C-alpha cells in the first residue's frame, strides 16, 4: 500500500519511492493530505487531529507488507 500511495498519490517514480524511508513517505503523504484539505474549495479546511503513534508491531507489519509487495522480494527462506 505504501508503495502504491507514493507512486500513485504522490507521483514519485518507483526508484525514488524505493530509496525513500518509510518516515519520509508518510510525512509526504501527510503533507499531501493537508494540502488537499486546505485547498478544497468546498470546505474541509480544518486539519484533522493527528493519528496516535503506531506500535512497534504495527510498524513491523507495515514494513513486512511493503517489502513483500516489491517484485524482487525473495522471502526469508531464500535469503
The first five atom37 places (N, CA, C, CB, O) and aatype in JSON, in Angstrom:
{
  "aatype": [20, 20, 20, 20, 20, 20, 20, 20, 20, 20, 20, 20, 20, 20, 20, 20, 20, 20, 20, 20, 20, 20, 20, 20, 20, 20, 20, 20, 20, 20, 20, 20, 20, 20, 20, 20, 20, 20, 20, 20, 20, 20, 20, 20, 20, 20, 20, 20, 20, 20, 20, 20, 20, 20, 20, 20, 20, 20, 20, 20, 20, 20, 20, 20, 20, 20, 20, 20, 20, 20, 20, 20, 20, 20, 20, 20, 20, 20, 20],
  "atom_mask": [
    [1, 1, 1, 1, 1],
    [1, 1, 1, 1, 1],
    [1, 1, 1, 1, 1],
    [1, 1, 1, 1, 1],
    [1, 1, 1, 1, 1],
    [1, 1, 1, 1, 1],
    [1, 1, 1, 1, 1],
    [1, 1, 1, 1, 1],
    [1, 1, 1, 1, 1],
    [1, 1, 1, 1, 1],
    [1, 1, 1, 1, 1],
    [1, 1, 1, 1, 1],
    [1, 1, 1, 1, 1],
    [1, 1, 1, 1, 1],
    [1, 1, 1, 1, 1],
    [1, 1, 1, 1, 1],
    [1, 1, 1, 1, 1],
    [1, 1, 1, 1, 1],
    [1, 1, 1, 1, 1],
    [1, 1, 1, 1, 1],
    [1, 1, 1, 1, 1],
    [1, 1, 1, 1, 1],
    [1, 1, 1, 1, 1],
    [1, 1, 1, 1, 1],
    [1, 1, 1, 1, 1],
    [1, 1, 1, 1, 1],
    [1, 1, 1, 1, 1],
    [1, 1, 1, 1, 1],
    [1, 1, 1, 1, 1],
    [1, 1, 1, 1, 1],
    [1, 1, 1, 1, 1],
    [1, 1, 1, 1, 1],
    [1, 1, 1, 1, 1],
    [1, 1, 1, 1, 1],
    [1, 1, 1, 1, 1],
    [1, 1, 1, 1, 1],
    [1, 1, 1, 1, 1],
    [1, 1, 1, 1, 1],
    [1, 1, 1, 1, 1],
    [1, 1, 1, 1, 1],
    [1, 1, 1, 1, 1],
    [1, 1, 1, 1, 1],
    [1, 1, 1, 1, 1],
    [1, 1, 1, 1, 1],
    [1, 1, 1, 1, 1],
    [1, 1, 1, 1, 1],
    [1, 1, 1, 1, 1],
    [1, 1, 1, 1, 1],
    [1, 1, 1, 1, 1],
    [1, 1, 1, 1, 1],
    [1, 1, 1, 1, 1],
    [1, 1, 1, 1, 1],
    [1, 1, 1, 1, 1],
    [1, 1, 1, 1, 1],
    [1, 1, 1, 1, 1],
    [1, 1, 1, 1, 1],
    [1, 1, 1, 1, 1],
    [1, 1, 1, 1, 1],
    [1, 1, 1, 1, 1],
    [1, 1, 1, 1, 1],
    [1, 1, 1, 1, 1],
    [1, 1, 1, 1, 1],
    [1, 1, 1, 1, 1],
    [1, 1, 1, 1, 1],
    [1, 1, 1, 1, 1],
    [1, 1, 1, 1, 1],
    [1, 1, 1, 1, 1],
    [1, 1, 1, 1, 1],
    [1, 1, 1, 1, 1],
    [1, 1, 1, 1, 1],
    [1, 1, 1, 1, 1],
    [1, 1, 1, 1, 1],
    [1, 1, 1, 1, 1],
    [1, 1, 1, 1, 1],
    [1, 1, 1, 1, 1],
    [1, 1, 1, 1, 1],
    [1, 1, 1, 1, 1],
    [1, 1, 1, 1, 1],
    [1, 1, 1, 1, 1]
  ],
  "atom_positions": [
    [[0.82, -1.19, 0.0], [0.0, 0.0, 0.0], [0.87, 1.26, 0.0], [-0.94, 0.0, 1.21], [0.56, 2.22, -0.7]],
    [[1.94, 1.26, 0.77], [2.78, 2.44, 0.86], [3.42, 2.74, -0.49], [3.87, 2.25, 1.94], [3.48, 3.9, -0.91]],
    [[3.89, 1.72, -1.17], [4.49, 1.89, -2.5], [3.45, 2.44, -3.47], [5.07, 0.55, -3.02], [3.74, 3.34, -4.26]],
    [[2.24, 1.91, -3.41], [1.18, 2.36, -4.32], [0.83, 3.82, -4.06], [-0.07, 1.49, -4.16], [0.6, 4.58, -5.0]],
    [[0.78, 4.21, -2.8], [0.45, 5.6, -2.48], [1.56, 6.55, -2.89], [0.16, 5.74, -0.99], [1.3, 7.65, -3.38]],
    [[2.81, 6.14, -2.69], [3.93, 7.02, -3.06], [4.0, 7.21, -4.56], [5.25, 6.46, -2.53], [4.25, 8.32, -5.04]],
    [[3.8, 6.14, -5.31], [3.89, 6.25, -6.77], [2.6, 6.82, -7.37], [4.2, 4.88, -7.39], [2.66, 7.53, -8.37]],
    [[1.46, 6.51, -6.78], [0.19, 6.99, -7.32], [-0.2, 8.36, -6.81], [-0.9, 6.03, -6.98], [-0.32, 9.3, -7.6]],
    [[-0.4, 8.49, -5.52], [-0.88, 9.75, -4.94], [0.17, 10.85, -5.0], [-1.31, 9.54, -3.52], [-0.14, 12.0, -5.3]],
    [[1.42, 10.49, -4.72], [2.48, 11.49, -4.7], [3.13, 11.68, -6.06], [3.54, 11.11, -3.68], [3.76, 12.71, -6.31]],
    [[2.98, 10.71, -6.95], [3.55, 10.81, -8.28], [5.05, 10.54, -8.33], [3.27, 12.15, -8.83], [5.71, 10.94, -9.28]],
    [[5.58, 9.87, -7.32], [7.01, 9.56, -7.29], [7.29, 8.4, -8.24], [7.47, 9.22, -5.84], [6.43, 7.56, -8.48]],
    [[8.51, 8.36, -8.76], [8.91, 7.22, -9.58], [9.18, 6.03, -8.67], [10.17, 7.57, -10.44], [9.42, 6.21, -7.47]],
    [[9.14, 4.81, -9.2], [9.45, 3.64, -8.37], [10.84, 3.72, -7.74], [9.34, 2.37, -9.21], [11.02, 3.33, -6.59]],
    [[11.82, 4.21, -8.48], [13.18, 4.31, -7.94], [13.26, 5.25, -6.75], [14.13, 4.76, -9.0], [13.91, 4.93, -5.75]],
    [[12.62, 6.4, -6.86], [12.62, 7.37, -5.76], [11.9, 6.77, -4.56], [11.96, 8.7, -6.18], [12.36, 6.9, -3.42]],
    [[10.78, 6.12, -4.81], [10.0, 5.53, -3.73], [10.8, 4.46, -2.99], [8.7, 4.91, -4.28], [10.78, 4.43, -1.76]],
    [[11.49, 3.6, -3.7], [12.23, 2.53, -3.05], [13.44, 3.05, -2.28], [12.69, 1.51, -4.08], [13.89, 2.4, -1.33]],
    [[13.97, 4.21, -2.66], [15.1, 4.78, -1.93], [14.66, 5.61, -0.73], [15.94, 5.64, -2.85], [15.46, 5.88, 0.16]],
    [[13.4, 6.02, -0.7], [12.89, 6.85, 0.39], [12.6, 6.0, 1.62], [11.63, 7.61, -0.05], [12.19, 4.84, 1.51]],
    [[12.81, 6.6, 2.79], [12.47, 5.89, 4.03], [10.96, 5.93, 4.24], [13.21, 6.52, 5.25], [10.27, 6.79, 3.69]],
    [[10.46, 5.01, 5.03], [9.03, 4.96, 5.32], [8.6, 6.25, 6.01], [8.69, 3.74, 6.21], [7.52, 6.78, 5.74]],
    [[9.45, 6.77, 6.88], [9.15, 8.02, 7.57], [8.92, 9.14, 6.55], [10.3, 8.39, 8.54], [7.95, 9.89, 6.67]],
    [[9.8, 9.26, 5.57], [9.67, 10.33, 4.59], [8.44, 10.15, 3.71], [10.91, 10.39, 3.73], [7.79, 11.13, 3.35]],
    [[8.12, 8.93, 3.36], [6.92, 8.69, 2.56], [5.68, 9.08, 3.35], [6.84, 7.21, 2.13], [4.78, 9.73, 2.82]],
    [[5.62, 8.67, 4.63], [4.46, 9.01, 5.46], [4.35, 10.51, 5.67], [4.55, 8.3, 6.81], [3.24, 11.05, 5.66]],
    [[5.47, 11.21, 5.86], [5.45, 12.66, 6.03], [4.96, 13.33, 4.74], [6.85, 13.18, 6.42], [4.18, 14.28, 4.8]],
    [[5.41, 12.85, 3.59], [4.97, 13.41, 2.32], [3.47, 13.18, 2.1], [5.77, 12.81, 1.16], [2.77, 14.07, 1.61]],
    [[2.99, 12.0, 2.46], [1.55, 11.72, 2.33], [0.75, 12.62, 3.26], [1.26, 10.24, 2.64], [-0.3, 13.14, 2.86]],
    [[1.22, 12.81, 4.49], [0.53, 13.71, 5.43], [0.46, 15.12, 4.86], [1.23, 13.72, 6.8], [-0.57, 15.78, 4.94]],
    [[1.57, 15.57, 4.28], [1.6, 16.9, 3.68], [0.65, 17.02, 2.5], [2.99, 17.24, 3.24], [-0.02, 18.04, 2.33]],
    [[0.58, 15.98, 1.69], [-0.32, 15.98, 0.53], [-1.78, 16.06, 0.98], [-0.09, 14.72, -0.32], [-2.57, 16.82, 0.42]],
    [[-2.12, 15.26, 2.0], [-3.49, 15.27, 2.51], [-3.82, 16.64, 3.1], [-3.68, 14.16, 3.58], [-4.91, 17.16, 2.86]],
    [[-2.91, 17.21, 3.85], [-3.12, 18.54, 4.43], [-3.31, 19.59, 3.33], [-1.94, 18.93, 5.35], [-4.2, 20.44, 3.43]],
    [[-2.48, 19.53, 2.29], [-2.59, 20.46, 1.17], [-3.95, 20.34, 0.5], [-1.48, 20.21, 0.16], [-4.61, 21.35, 0.23]],
    [[-4.39, 19.11, 0.23], [-5.67, 18.9, -0.45], [-6.82, 19.43, 0.41], [-5.89, 17.41, -0.77], [-7.76, 20.03, -0.1]],
    [[-6.75, 19.19, 1.71], [-7.81, 19.69, 2.6], [-7.84, 21.21, 2.62], [-7.6, 19.16, 4.04], [-8.91, 21.82, 2.58]],
    [[-6.67, 21.83, 2.68], [-6.62, 23.29, 2.79], [-6.97, 23.99, 1.48], [-5.24, 23.72, 3.24], [-7.39, 25.15, 1.5]],
    [[-6.81, 23.33, 0.35], [-7.11, 23.96, -0.93], [-8.44, 23.5, -1.52], [-6.0, 23.67, -1.92], [-8.77, 23.83, -2.66]],
    [[-9.2, 22.74, -0.75], [-10.5, 22.26, -1.2], [-11.49, 23.43, -1.22], [-11.02, 21.11, -0.27], [-11.77, 24.0, -0.17]],
    [[-12.02, 23.79, -2.38], [-12.92, 24.95, -2.45], [-14.29, 24.7, -1.81], [-13.11, 25.34, -3.89], [-15.06, 25.65, -1.64]],
    [[-14.62, 23.48, -1.46], [-15.92, 23.16, -0.87], [-15.86, 22.98, 0.63], [-16.48, 21.93, -1.49], [-16.78, 22.4, 1.21]],
    [[-14.81, 23.44, 1.26], [-14.7, 23.33, 2.71], [-13.75, 22.23, 3.12], [-16.07, 23.08, 3.32], [-13.0, 21.7, 2.29]],
    [[-13.77, 21.89, 4.39], [-12.89, 20.86, 4.9], [-11.49, 21.37, 5.15], [-12.85, 19.71, 3.96], [-10.53, 20.6, 5.11]],
    [[-11.36, 22.69, 5.41], [-10.03, 23.24, 5.62], [-9.51, 23.05, 7.04], [-10.03, 24.7, 5.28], [-8.38, 23.42, 7.34]],
    [[-10.32, 22.49, 7.9], [-9.89, 22.22, 9.27], [-9.03, 20.96, 9.3], [-11.12, 22.07, 10.22], [-9.51, 19.89, 8.92]],
    [[-7.78, 21.06, 9.73], [-6.94, 19.85, 9.79], [-7.48, 18.87, 10.83], [-5.48, 20.22, 10.13], [-7.96, 19.27, 11.89]],
    [[-7.4, 17.61, 10.51], [-7.87, 16.59, 11.45], [-6.83, 16.41, 12.55], [-8.13, 15.24, 10.72], [-5.67, 16.8, 12.41]],
    [[-7.27, 15.83, 13.63], [-6.34, 15.58, 14.73], [-5.34, 14.52, 14.31], [-7.1, 15.15, 16.01], [-5.65, 13.61, 13.53]],
    [[-4.14, 14.65, 14.83], [-3.07, 13.71, 14.49], [-3.43, 12.3, 14.94], [-1.73, 14.15, 15.12], [-4.03, 12.1, 15.99]],
    [[-3.06, 11.35, 14.12], [-3.3, 9.95, 14.47], [-2.37, 9.54, 15.6], [-3.09, 9.02, 13.22], [-1.25, 10.05, 15.7]],
    [[-2.83, 8.64, 16.47], [-1.95, 8.2, 17.55], [-0.74, 7.46, 16.99], [-2.72, 7.29, 18.54], [-0.83, 6.85, 15.92]],
    [[0.38, 7.51, 17.68], [1.58, 6.82, 17.19], [1.33, 5.33, 17.02], [2.77, 7.05, 18.15], [0.57, 4.73, 17.77]],
    [[1.97, 4.75, 16.03], [1.81, 3.32, 15.77], [2.7, 2.51, 16.73], [2.16, 2.99, 14.3], [3.77, 2.96, 17.12]],
    [[2.22, 1.33, 17.08], [3.0, 0.45, 17.94], [4.13, -0.18, 17.12], [2.1, -0.65, 18.57], [4.12, -0.14, 15.89]],
    [[5.11, -0.74, 17.81], [6.21, -1.41, 17.14], [5.71, -2.54, 16.24], [7.21, -1.95, 18.16], [6.24, -2.76, 15.15]],
    [[4.69, -3.27, 16.71], [4.14, -4.37, 15.91], [3.48, -3.86, 14.63], [3.13, -5.16, 16.74], [3.61, -4.49, 13.58]],
    [[2.78, -2.72, 14.71], [2.15, -2.16, 13.52], [3.19, -1.69, 12.51], [1.23, -1.0, 13.91], [3.02, -1.87, 11.3]],
    [[4.27, -1.08, 13.01], [5.35, -0.63, 12.12], [6.02, -1.83, 11.46], [6.39, 0.2, 12.9], [6.29, -1.8, 10.26]],
    [[6.28, -2.88, 12.23], [6.9, -4.09, 11.69], [6.01, -4.73, 10.63], [7.2, -5.09, 12.81], [6.5, -5.17, 9.59]],
    [[4.71, -4.78, 10.88], [3.77, -5.36, 9.92], [3.74, -4.52, 8.64], [2.35, -5.46, 10.52], [3.68, -5.06, 7.54]],
    [[3.79, -3.21, 8.79], [3.82, -2.33, 7.61], [5.08, -2.51, 6.79], [3.7, -0.88, 8.04], [5.02, -2.54, 5.56]],
    [[6.21, -2.65, 7.46], [7.47, -2.9, 6.75], [7.42, -4.23, 6.01], [8.65, -2.89, 7.73], [7.83, -4.31, 4.85]],
    [[6.93, -5.26, 6.67], [6.84, -6.58, 6.05], [5.95, -6.52, 4.81], [6.31, -7.62, 7.06], [6.29, -7.09, 3.78]],
    [[4.81, -5.84, 4.91], [3.9, -5.73, 3.77], [4.57, -4.97, 2.63], [2.59, -5.02, 4.19], [4.43, -5.34, 1.46]],
    [[5.29, -3.91, 2.97], [5.97, -3.11, 1.95], [6.99, -3.95, 1.18], [6.67, -1.9, 2.59], [7.01, -3.94, -0.05]],
    [[7.83, -4.68, 1.91], [8.86, -5.46, 1.25], [8.29, -6.65, 0.48], [9.87, -5.96, 2.27], [8.79, -6.99, -0.59]],
    [[7.25, -7.27, 1.0], [6.63, -8.39, 0.28], [5.97, -7.93, -1.01], [5.61, -9.09, 1.17], [5.86, -8.71, -1.96]],
    [[5.52, -6.68, -1.06], [4.84, -6.18, -2.25], [5.82, -5.85, -3.37], [4.02, -4.96, -1.91], [5.41, -5.67, -4.52]],
    [[7.1, -5.78, -3.06], [8.09, -5.47, -4.09], [8.35, -6.71, -4.94], [9.41, -4.95, -3.46], [8.48, -7.81, -4.42]],
    [[8.43, -6.52, -6.26], [8.53, -7.67, -7.16], [9.82, -8.46, -6.98], [8.43, -7.21, -8.59], [9.87, -9.63, -7.36]],
    [[10.86, -7.88, -6.4], [12.13, -8.59, -6.21], [12.26, -9.23, -4.81], [13.29, -7.62, -6.43], [13.34, -9.71, -4.45]],
    [[11.19, -9.23, -4.05], [11.22, -9.84, -2.72], [11.46, -11.34, -2.84], [9.89, -9.56, -1.96], [10.79, -12.01, -3.63]],
    [[12.4, -11.85, -2.09], [12.74, -13.27, -2.2], [12.26, -14.1, -1.02], [14.23, -13.43, -2.33], [12.26, -15.33, -1.1]],
    [[11.85, -13.47, 0.04], [11.4, -14.2, 1.21], [12.54, -14.59, 2.12], [10.64, -15.43, 0.8], [13.68, -14.7, 1.68]],
    [[12.24, -14.81, 3.38], [13.26, -15.11, 4.38], [13.9, -16.48, 4.15], [12.66, -15.06, 5.77], [15.07, -16.68, 4.47]],
    [[13.14, -17.42, 3.6], [13.66, -18.79, 3.43], [14.77, -18.84, 2.39], [12.54, -19.75, 3.02], [15.66, -19.69, 2.49]],
    [[14.74, -17.96, 1.4], [15.74, -18.0, 0.34], [16.94, -17.13, 0.61], [15.12, -17.59, -0.94], [17.94, -17.22, -0.1]],
    [[16.87, -16.27, 1.63], [17.97, -15.32, 1.89], [19.21, -16.0, 2.4], [17.53, -14.29, 2.89], [20.21, -15.33, 2.67]]
  ]
}
